[in-house]
């Protein structure tokens, strides 16, 4: 059985967040270990789903991609504390970097990405911090201790080309004519989790991206073809109804 669905960027973020919370590794870590939710726009939805309450999502972001023509102050702010859970309970005062010494196999570190190559299973993070930011502080421990790195990212971030080649190209850039530094790209090892994985996990159906973009709020949207048994498609549509109408991250 087949059906089609179009998800706006915000609807995709909500869907992905629901899928992340249902991920077996996350569920296990919530009972037995540590779950770290780094700051970011998609992760703000993940934090809401984990905590079971709404938050001011614009305050759970450290940096954002804005229109090139954007004038004025940034609409996001790094005001809310990071969500770090140990055995399902908030660790007061903990951050994604301060908790690193305690991380161990079975724990889950959730970090968003700026770009993905879905076919290659790659995720790239733009780095502006001189010491690598969160990735620089945590990646060594994540790899050495076999911590699960989970990367929620919408298919809107899917770009062509091997991200290692993209990162090498970015490395050759110094600054723009306006004197602005160009961010570096770090291709990180981890499990990329998109709308496709969310539908597979939550409904048991397959999803294939067959289009992108649109108008009237569907700018950046993804069009997915869902395939599965009738019960799975019915479940997928019920989930779609739940995320349908999710307001934009920032209202126009």
Buried (B, 14 or more C-beta within 10 A) or exposed (E): EEBEBBBBBBBBBBBBBBBBBEBEBBBBBBEEBBBBBBBBBBBBBBBBBBEEEEBEBBBBBBBBEEEEEEEEEEEBEEEBBBBBBBEEEEBEEBBBBEBBEBBEEBBBBBBBBBBBBBEEEBBBBBBEBEEBBBBBBBBEBBEEBEBBBBBBBBBBBBBEEEBBEBBEEBEEEEEEEEEEEBBBBBBBEBBBBBBBBBBBBBBBBBBEBEEBEBEEBBEBBBBBBBBBEEEBBBBBBEBBEEBBEBEEBEEE
